[in-house]
C-alpha cells in the first residue's frame, strides 16, 4: 500500500469496516494525528483559520448557506446564528451530500415532536470517533470490557460507543433491555456473568432501573463487582444522581459526553468527571446579553458551535439552545474549558410562575430524597403541580414524611415553589426509565393531568 499507515497503538485502525479505500484510510490517519497533536493543547488562531475555512467552503454548497462569501474570522463573527428551528423546518437545505453517498442515516429523537434527518458520511464518523477516543484516552483502559446499554435504532449514540471501542480494540457488546427482542433483563444478567464488564455505558434512567431490579433480587453486589465506571449518556445526569449510582455500584459514575445528533460530540469527560469542550473538533462561542462572544472564564450563555469536521451537513454558528457555564482549571490539566450544561431555558416548564428545568428538579429529587425516579404532574395552565417519587426497593416508609418535607423545602429554595403534593409510589411508568429517557425530559418525566371537578 502506498504512503504510511497510522500505527501509534494497536487500536488505531479500529472502526473499521468503514475504511474501504485508501482515501478513507488517509482520512483516518489525518484525524488521529490531528487529535493527538492539537487535542492535547489549546488550538491556535492558524488552526481555526484553516479548519473554519474548510467547513465554510463545504457549507457554501448548501442551499441554506449559499450566500456565504469568502471566509474570514470577521465574516464568521458577523454571521447570524443558525437556529435549530431553521434546521428542523428545512433540513435538506443544510445537507450537501447525496443520501446515497452516506455511510449511516440517523434522525434526531424529535425532542420538539419533529425529527431531523441526519445522514453521515464516513468522514463525519471517522473524525467524531477520533475526537471522542482521544478525549477518553485516560478514562477507558486498554483492558476494559465494555457493556453498551443504549438503543441502537435511528440515533447515533450506541454506534459512537461501539466505534470508539473498535478504535481502541476493547471487547464490547450491546444489550438494550427495554427493546423488544433478544435482550430482556434475565439475558442481560447472563451477559454480566460472562462478560464481567468493567465499564457500562447507559442512560441514567436505565442504570437506575437495573439497580432497582438487582437490589430486589439481592444481586447488586455480585453483578456490580467487576464494574469500575458507569458512563452515563443520552440525557442530562445530575451530580446527585451520579453520586447515588456510583455509591450503589461501587464505581465512578461519569457524565460521559455532551453533544447532539446534529453536531456530533461537543464535550467529553475527563478522569476527574468534568466535561471538557472538544476544542480540536469544534469552534465555540456563547450567545449572551452582549451578543455572540468568544469563550471567557465564568461566562454564561447559550452555546453556539461551528463543528469543524462535519461533511454531510456542515453547520455555521449553530445556536444549540443549551444554557451553559464555562470554567477553567480542572485538576486533570487539560487546557480545554469545562462546560456545565443547564439545559434549555426555552423549554423550561412553568408552575405558578416558576421555571422548572431538568437539572434543578433532578438535583432536588436526588439530594433531598431516597427516590429512584420521579414524575411531575401538571395541569395545562401551570397552576397545579404534583411530584410523584418512586420509592426505593429497600426504602423505610417511616422516613417518607420527613423526605416529603425535605423535598418541599429544597424546592422552595432551588425552584421558588412548593408542590401542591409530594407522594411516594411503588413504581413509575417505564417511559421514565427506558427509551423515553433518551428524549426530551418533558416527554418522559412530565404528565399533564386534568383538574378534578
C-alpha positions in Angstrom: 0.0 0.0 0.0 1.3 3.5 -0.8 2.2 6.0 1.9 2.1 5.5 5.6 -0.2 3.7 8.0 -1.0 5.3 11.3 0.0 2.8 13.9 0.6 4.6 17.2 -1.1 1.8 19.1 -2.9 -1.5 18.3 -6.3 0.2 18.2 -5.6 2.9 15.7 -7.1 1.1 12.8 -10.3 0.1 14.6 -13.9 1.1 13.2 -13.3 -0.1 10.5 -15.5 -1.7 8.2 -16.0 1.9 7.1 -12.4 2.1 5.9 -12.8 0.6 2.5 -10.5 2.7 0.4 -7.0 4.3 0.6 -8.6 7.7 0.7 -10.6 6.9 3.9 -7.6 5.3 5.5 -5.7 8.5 4.8 -8.6 10.5 6.4 -8.4 8.3 9.5 -4.7 8.8 9.8 -5.2 12.6 9.5 -7.9 12.6 12.1 -5.8 10.5 14.6 -2.7 12.7 14.0 -4.7 15.9 14.5 -6.5 14.8 17.6 -3.2 13.7 19.2 -1.3 16.8 18.5 -4.0 19.5 18.8 -6.3 17.8 21.2 -3.7 17.9 23.9 -3.3 21.6 23.7 -5.4 24.7 23.0 -5.6 25.2 19.2 -4.1 28.5 18.0 -5.6 31.0 15.5 -3.9 29.4 12.5 -5.6 26.1 13.3 -9.0 27.7 13.4 -8.4 29.8 10.3 -7.6 26.6 8.4 -10.4 24.4 9.8 -13.1 27.1 9.7 -12.2 28.0 6.1 -12.7 24.3 5.1 -16.1 23.9 6.8 -17.2 27.3 5.5 -16.4 26.2 1.9 -18.3 22.9 2.4 -21.3 24.9 3.8 -21.3 27.2 0.8 -22.5 24.2 -1.3 -25.8 24.0 0.6 -29.0 26.0 -0.2 -29.0 27.4 3.4 -25.6 28.9 3.2 -25.4 29.8 -0.4 -24.9 33.4 0.4 -21.6 32.9 2.1 -18.7 34.8 0.6 -15.1 34.2 1.2 -14.1 33.1 4.7 -12.6 35.3 7.3 -12.9 35.5 11.0 -14.6 38.8 10.6 -17.1 37.2 8.3 -17.8 34.5 10.8 -18.2 37.0 13.7 -20.7 39.0 11.6 -22.7 35.9 10.6 -26.1 35.5 12.3 -26.6 32.3 14.3 -28.2 29.2 12.7 -31.2 28.1 14.9 -32.3 24.5 15.4 -35.8 25.6 14.3 -34.4 26.6 11.0 -32.7 23.2 10.5 -35.9 21.4 11.6 -38.1 23.4 9.2 -35.9 23.0 6.1 -33.5 20.2 7.0 -32.4 19.3 3.4 -31.4 22.8 2.7 -28.4 22.2 5.0 -27.3 18.9 3.6 -24.7 18.9 0.9 -24.2 15.1 0.5 -26.2 12.9 -1.7 -28.1 10.5 0.5 -26.8 7.5 -1.4 -23.2 8.6 -0.5 -23.9 8.4 3.2 -22.4 5.7 5.4 -25.1 6.0 8.0 -28.5 7.6 8.2 -29.7 8.9 11.5 -32.6 11.1 12.8 -32.8 13.2 15.9 -35.0 11.9 18.7 -37.6 14.6 18.0 -37.5 16.4 21.3 -39.9 19.0 19.9 -42.0 16.4 18.1 -40.3 16.8 14.7 -37.3 14.6 13.8 -34.4 16.0 11.8 -32.8 13.8 9.1 -29.1 13.4 9.7 -27.1 11.4 7.1 -23.4 11.0 7.9 -20.6 10.3 5.5 -17.7 8.1 6.6 -15.6 11.2 7.1 -18.2 12.5 9.7 -18.0 9.3 11.6 -14.2 9.0 11.4 -13.5 12.5 12.8 -16.1 12.2 15.6 -14.7 8.8 16.7 -11.1 10.0 16.6 -12.1 13.1 18.7 -14.0 11.2 21.4 -11.5 8.4 21.5 -8.7 10.8 22.2 -10.7 12.6 24.8 -11.4 9.3 26.7 -7.8 8.1 26.4 -7.4 8.1 30.1 -11.0 7.3 31.0 -11.0 3.9 29.2 -8.2 1.5 29.9 -6.7 -0.8 27.3 -8.0 -3.9 29.1 -11.6 -2.7 29.7 -14.6 -4.8 28.9 -17.5 -2.7 27.8 -21.2 -3.2 28.0 -23.3 -0.8 26.0 -26.9 -0.4 27.4 -28.1 2.1 24.8 -30.7 1.8 22.0 -29.3 1.3 18.5 -32.3 2.4 16.5 -32.0 5.6 14.3 -29.9 7.7 16.8 -26.1 7.5 16.7 -25.0 7.3 20.3 -24.7 3.5 20.6 -22.8 3.4 17.2 -20.4 6.0 18.5 -19.6 3.9 21.6 -19.1 0.8 19.5 -16.9 2.7 17.1 -14.7 4.0 19.9 -14.4 0.5 21.4 -13.4 -0.8 17.9 -10.9 2.1 17.6 -9.4 1.3 21.0 -9.5 -2.5 20.5 -11.8 -3.0 23.5 -14.1 -6.0 23.8 -17.7 -4.9 23.9 -21.3 -5.9 23.3 -24.6 -4.1 23.0 -27.6 -5.1 25.1 -30.6 -2.7 25.5 -33.0 -4.3 27.9 -36.0 -2.1 27.0 -36.1 -3.1 23.4 -38.5 -5.9 22.4 -36.3 -8.7 21.1 -33.3 -10.7 22.2 -32.2 -8.9 25.4 -34.6 -9.0 28.3 -33.4 -8.4 31.9 -32.6 -12.0 32.6 -30.5 -12.2 29.4 -28.7 -9.1 30.4 -27.8 -10.5 33.8 -26.4 -13.6 32.0 -24.2 -11.2 29.9 -22.9 -9.6 33.1 -22.0 -13.1 34.5 -20.0 -14.0 31.3 -18.5 -10.6 30.2 -17.9 -9.2 33.7 -17.8 -5.7 32.2 -15.6 -3.1 33.7 -17.3 -0.2 32.0 -21.1 0.2 31.4 -22.4 2.9 29.0 -26.1 3.7 29.6 -28.7 6.4 30.1 -29.0 7.2 33.8 -32.6 6.0 33.9 -31.6 2.6 32.6 -29.0 2.2 35.2 -31.5 3.3 37.9 -34.0 0.7 36.7 -31.3 -2.0 36.5 -30.2 -1.1 40.0 -33.7 -1.5 41.4 -34.0 -4.9 39.8 -30.7 -6.1 41.2 -31.5 -4.8 44.7 -34.8 -6.5 44.6 -33.1 -9.8 43.7 -30.2 -9.3 46.1 -27.8 -9.4 43.2 -26.3 -5.9 43.0 -23.1 -6.6 45.0 -22.2 -9.6 42.7 -23.2 -8.0 39.4 -21.5 -4.7 40.2 -18.3 -6.3 41.4 -16.4 -6.0 38.1 -17.7 -2.5 37.2 -15.4 0.4 37.8 -17.0 3.0 35.6 -20.6 4.0 34.7 -20.5 6.2 31.6 -23.9 8.0 31.6 -25.2 9.2 28.2 -28.4 10.2 26.4 -29.9 12.5 28.9 -28.7 15.1 31.5 -27.3 13.5 34.6 -27.1 15.5 37.7 -24.2 15.2 40.2 -26.7 13.9 42.9 -27.8 11.1 40.6 -24.3 10.2 39.7 -23.2 10.1 43.3 -26.1 7.8 44.2 -25.5 5.4 41.3 -21.7 5.4 42.0 -22.3 4.5 45.7 -24.7 1.7 44.8 -22.3 0.2 42.2 -19.0 0.9 44.0 -17.9 2.6 40.8 -17.3 6.1 39.4 -20.3 7.5 37.5 -19.3 9.9 34.8 -21.3 12.4 32.8 -19.6 10.8 29.7 -20.2 13.3 27.0 -22.4 16.1 25.7 -23.5 16.7 22.1 -26.3 16.1 19.7 -27.2 14.2 16.6 -27.0 17.4 14.6 -23.5 18.4 15.7 -21.7 15.2 16.9 -19.9 15.3 20.2 -19.1 18.7 21.7 -17.6 17.8 25.1 -16.3 14.7 26.9 -15.5 13.7 30.4 -12.0 13.6 31.9 -10.8 11.3 34.7 -12.0 13.8 37.2 -15.6 13.7 35.9 -15.6 17.2 34.3 -17.0 17.8 30.8 -14.3 19.4 28.6 -15.2 21.2 25.4 -13.6 19.4 22.4 -11.7 22.4 21.0 -9.9 20.5 18.3 -13.3 19.4 16.8 -15.4 22.5 17.3 -15.2 26.3 17.3 -17.2 27.6 20.3 -18.9 30.9 21.1 -21.6 32.0 23.6 -24.8 33.9 22.9 -25.1 36.3 25.8 -26.7 39.6 26.6 -23.7 41.2 24.9 -24.3 39.3 21.7 -22.4 36.3 20.4 -18.9 36.4 22.0 -15.9 34.2 22.5 -15.4 31.9 25.5 -14.3 33.5 28.7 -13.8 32.1 32.2 -17.0 32.1 34.2 -19.2 33.2 31.2 -22.8 32.1 31.0 -24.9 31.9 27.8 -26.3 29.7 25.1 -23.6 27.6 23.5 -23.0 28.4 19.8 -20.9 25.9 17.8 -19.4 25.6 14.4 -18.4 21.9 14.2 -15.1 21.7 12.3 -15.4 18.2 10.8 -19.0 17.9 9.5 -19.1 16.9 5.9 -22.7 15.7 5.0 -24.3 18.7 6.8 -21.8 21.4 7.6 -23.2 23.9 10.1 -22.1 27.5 10.8 -22.7 29.1 14.2 -25.4 26.7 15.4 -27.2 28.0 18.4 -27.6 24.8 20.4 -30.2 26.4 22.7 -28.4 25.0 25.7 -27.6 27.3 28.6 -24.1 26.6 29.8 -21.4 27.9 32.2 -17.8 27.8 31.1 -15.0 27.4 33.7 -11.3 26.5 33.7 -8.7 25.0 35.9 -9.5 21.3 36.0 -7.2 19.1 38.0 -6.7 16.8 35.0 -4.5 19.6 33.5 -6.4 19.9 30.2 -6.4 23.4 28.7 -9.9 22.9 27.4 -12.6 24.7 29.3 -15.0 22.8 31.5 -18.7 23.2 30.5 -21.7 22.7 32.7 -24.9 22.3 30.8 -28.0 23.7 32.5 -30.5 22.6 29.8 -32.6 24.8 27.6 -34.3 27.7 29.3 -36.6 28.0 26.3 -38.0 24.5 27.1 -38.4 25.1 30.9 -41.9 24.4 32.2 -43.8 27.0 34.3 -45.5 26.2 37.5 -47.2 29.2 39.1 -44.7 31.5 37.5 -41.6 29.5 38.5 -39.5 27.9 35.8 -38.8 24.2 36.1 -35.6 22.9 34.5 -34.4 19.3 34.4 -31.2 19.9 36.2 -32.8 21.9 39.0 -35.7 19.4 39.6 -33.5 16.3 39.5 -31.0 17.9 41.8 -33.8 18.4 44.3 -35.2 14.9 43.9 -31.9 13.0 44.3 -30.4 15.2 47.0 -33.5 15.5 49.3 -35.0 12.0 48.9 -34.0 8.4 48.5 -36.3 8.0 45.5 -35.2 6.2 42.4 -37.2 8.3 39.9 -39.8 11.0 39.6 -42.8 12.1 37.6 -44.2 15.6 37.5 -48.0 16.0 37.1 -49.1 19.5 35.9 -52.3 20.9 34.7 -52.5 22.6 31.3 -52.5 26.1 32.9 -49.4 25.5 35.1 -51.4 26.3 38.2 -51.1 22.8 39.8 -48.1 20.7 40.3 -47.7 17.3 42.0 -44.4 15.4 42.3 -44.5 11.6 42.4 -41.4 10.0 43.8 -40.6 6.3 43.2 -39.6 4.6 46.5 -36.5 2.6 46.6 -36.8 -1.2 46.9 -35.4 -1.3 50.4 -37.0 2.1 51.5 -38.1 2.7 55.1 -41.6 4.1 54.7 -41.4 5.6 58.1 -38.9 8.2 56.8 -41.2 9.3 53.9 -43.0 12.2 55.7 -39.6 13.7 56.6 -38.4 13.2 53.0 -41.5 14.8 51.5 -40.9 17.9 53.7 -37.2 17.9 52.7 -38.2 17.9 49.1 -40.7 20.8 49.7 -38.0 22.8 51.5 -35.4 22.1 48.8 -37.9 23.0 46.1 -38.8 26.3 47.8 -35.1 27.2 47.9 -34.0 25.9 44.5 -37.1 26.2 42.4 -39.0 29.0 44.2 -42.1 27.0 44.8 -43.8 24.3 47.0 -45.5 21.5 45.3 -49.3 21.0 45.7 -48.5 17.5 46.7 -45.4 15.2 47.0 -46.2 11.5 47.2 -44.2 8.3 47.1 -45.3 5.4 44.7 -44.0 1.9 44.4 -43.2 2.1 40.6 -43.3 4.7 37.9 -44.0 4.2 34.2 -41.3 2.5 32.2 -41.1 5.6 29.9 -39.4 7.5 32.7 -36.5 5.0 32.6 -36.4 3.5 29.1 -36.3 4.8 25.6 -38.4 7.8 26.7 -35.4 8.9 28.7 -33.4 9.3 25.5 -35.8 12.0 24.5 -36.9 15.3 26.0 -37.4 15.1 29.7 -40.7 16.8 29.3 -41.9 13.8 27.4 -40.7 11.2 29.8 -41.0 12.8 33.2 -44.0 15.0 32.8 -47.7 14.1 32.7 -50.4 16.6 32.0 -53.5 16.0 34.2 -57.0 17.4 34.2 -58.0 19.1 37.4 -60.7 17.3 39.5 -64.1 18.8 39.2 
